[in-house]
Amino acid sequence: MANENKETSKSVKAPEKATAQSTAGQQAPQQDPTALSIGDLKTLTTVLDVASTRGAFKASEMAGVGYIYNKLQAFLAKVAPEQRPEGIAGAGAPTTVAPATAEGQ
């Protein structure tokens, strides 16, 4: 029975020297975990809006919250203006259509 379990062991050699140079060039730069993005600031304005709507702030605190909210909105408008969908002509401009009359038909 001991002869039945005998298997020839195959060994795989690891490279003697790790290729640190090749992996160093492939590593992506690590981002700062404390950095704020434009998306984070947009989320913050949403949080302030929802919290004030739900009454999370006292009346005496609303002036300070509103000041920060307005400052954030102005910064976001300057840094990352809202992008309109392409292909829609005059997406921001209101359009009016004149009613059809009997003379125009």
Stockholm file with secondary structure:
# STOCKHOLM 1.0

chainA/1-105         MANENKETSKSVKAPEKATAQSTAGQQAPQQDPTALSIGDLKTLTTVLDVASTRGAFKASEMAGVGYIYNKLQAFLAKVAPEQRPEGIAGAGAPTTVAPATAEGQ
#=GR chainA/1-105 SS CTTTTCCCCCCCCCCSSCCHHHHHHHCCCCCCTTCCCHHHHHHHHHHHHHHHHTTCSCGGGHHHHHHHHHHHHHHHHHHSCCCCCTTCTTSSSCCCCCCCCTTTC
#=GC SS_cons         CTTTTCCCCCCCCCCSSCCHHHHHHHCCCCCCTTCCCHHHHHHHHHHHHHHHHTTCSCGGGHHHHHHHHHHHHHHHHHHSCCCCCTTCTTSSSCCCCCCCCTTTC
//
